[in-house]
Amino acid sequence: MQRCEAMLMGQALALQSISTHMSRRVLGQEYQKNMESFFVMALKAQNQCRMTLETLSELKNPRQATFVRTGQTNIAHNQQINNRRPPRTRKNKGSGPNELLERTHGERLEPITAGGAIGNDTRLETVGTLNRPAHR
């Protein structure tokens, strides 16, 4: 593993020197397009260097494996996932959508009924019939 570690460290150093070199070239550019292209290359080399160092760190200090049983537990979100289906205990009572709007049979929750148009504002009155053709 020493050869792998040495190879990854050499790669990280090379990518860091590429990133530094491209960053220096940005300062010497006169045109915006050239500056952007060198800066993008510098940032890509820096990101590759970061990922190489993360790989090296993972190689030296591996994560411990965790084994999860059938009822999986997600510790990060503090949630539990059950893979078994719970038994069905409720039967469908045939409840309709309007049962929630009534306290007792036939009595609505809203005691106010819809009224007609108020004569004060003529803009809110109902629209009259339109002259439409019989066949479209």
N, C-alpha and C positions, 0 to 999 in steps of 0.2 A: 504494500500500500504506500510505501514511501515514494516510489516512483510516480504513482498517480498523484499524490499530494504535491510533489515537486513540479509535475507537469501543470497541474491546475494553478499553482502559485506563479509559475512562469507565464502562463496564459493571462492571469490577472494583471501581472506587472506590465506585460506587453499591451494589453487593452488600456491600462491606465496611461501609458506613455502615448498611445495613439490619441486618446481623449485629450491629453494635455497639448499635444502637437496641433490637433485640429482647433482647439480653443485659441491657441496663439495665432493660427492662420486667420481666424475670424477677425482679429484686431487689425490685420494688415489689408483687409479687403476694402475696395472702394465702392462696389456695387452691392445693393441689397440682396439680389438673387444669389450671388456668390457667398455673402455672409450667411444667409439662411442655410445653404447647402452644407457649408463647413460646420455650422453650429449643429445641424441635424446629425451629421456624422459624429461629432464630438459627443453628443448626448447618447447616441446609439452605442458607441464604444464604452461610455461610462456605465450604461445599463448592462451591457454584456459583462463588464468587469464586476459589477455588483452581483450578477447571477452566478458568475464563476466563483466568487468568494462565498456565496451562500451554499453552493455545491460542495466546496471545500469544507465548510463548517459542518454540513450535514454528513460528510464522509468521516470527519474526525469525531463528531458527537452525534451518532445516529439517534433518532427518536425511538422511544420504546413502543413496541406493538401492544395494542389493546385488543382483547378478545371480547366480543359482545355476544350475549345469548340471544334466544329467540325474541324476547321483549327488549328491543333495542332502546338504549337511553342516550339521548343527545345532551351531553353535559353543557355544551356551549350555550344552548338556548333553554336549558332546564325543562325539557319536554320529554315525554316518554311515548314511544311508538309501540303499539301492540299489534302484532301480526295476526292474531286470532280475531275472528268476528264475534261480537257479543251476541248472545241469544236474543231472539226477538220476543219481547214480552208484551208490547202494546198491540192491540188490534185496531184496525181502522174503524172509527165510529161514524164515518161518513159526514164529518163536519163540513159545512158549506162555508164559503168566504164571508157571508153576511152575518154569521152567528156572532162574530166578534164585535159587531157594531150595535148589538142589542143587549140591554140588561136583562130584560125578561122578554117573553115571547111577544113580539109585535111592538115593543116600546123601544124607540131609537134613543141613542145617547144624546143627540143634538135635538133639543126641543123646538128650535126655531125652524119654521118651514119656509120654503122659498116663496118670495112674494113677487108681485108684478114690478114693472119698471116705474121708477119714481118720476113724476112729471116735472121736476125742477130742472133736470139736465136732459135736453132732447137728444144729445149725441148718444146716449146709452139706451135709447128705445129700440125695440125690435125692428128688424129689417123687413120690409114688405116683400111681396112675391115678385119674382123676376120673370121676365118674358123669355123663356127658353124654348128652343125648337123641340118638337115632339120626338124627332129622331136625331140621334147624334151622328 
